[in-house]
């Protein structure tokens, strides 16, 4: 279950940022450190959310999580329509 987390879009962007930082002539410390921090965070997320306990906790509250998020997005969509901010 860890493979989807390590090959996701955000993780690949972190890898790309790290590679670009290393490939540039004289990589800046800031670029390399940001890429390393991002990669470390994504690895930690992958490890944390691939555990049995995390999967079980999500499955137990999946209906509530989806309901709350649906409500938040519906509210945001209605607000954009009513205020004329929809593009």
N, C-alpha and C positions, 0 to 999 in steps of 0.2 A: 504493500500500500504506500510505500515511500516514493516510488517511481513517479507518479503524477505530480507530486510536490517538487521534485527535483528537476522535472522537465517542463514545468509550467512557464507561461509567458513572463511573469515577473522574475523568476529565477534566471531565465535565459537572458533577460535584460541586464540583470546583475552581472552575469558572466561576461556579457558583451562590454559593459562598462569597465570591468576589471581588465579585459583583454585590450581595450582601447587605451586605457591608462598605462598599461605596460608597453604597448607598441609605439606610443609616441616618443619622440626623441626627448629624453630627460623627463620621465614621468613625474608629475608633481606628487608630492606627498599627500595632498588633499584628495586627488582623484583615486589614488591607490587605496588610501585608508577608507574612503567612502565605499568603494567597491568591495573591499574586504569586510566591512561592517555589514553591508547589504547581503553579501553571500552568507555570512555567519548567521544573520537573522533568518534568512530563508531556510538554511539547514536546520536551525532550531525549530522553526515552525513545522518543517517537514517531519522532524522526529517527534515533536510534541503531538501533532494531530494525526499521526499514523499509529498511535498506541491504541490498544484495545479499550482502555478507559475513556479516551477522547471520542472514539467512535460510538461507544455505548452511551456516553453523555449526550452526544448530538442526536442519536436515534431516539433517545428518551424524550428530548425536547424539540424534535424536528418540527412537529406540527405548530408549536408555539413560536418557534423561531421564524418559520415561513409566514405565519399569520402576522406577526409584528412587522416583519420586513415588507410584506404586501401592503399593510396599512401605511407605513412610512412612505413608500413609493407612490401609493395612491394619493395620499395627502399632498406630496410634493407636486405630482402631476396636476391635480386640481388647482393648487395654488398658482402654478405657472399659467394654466389656462385662464384663470380668473384675473390675473394681474397683467396678462398680455406679454409675459416674458418667454413664452414658448417660441422656439425658432423653427 
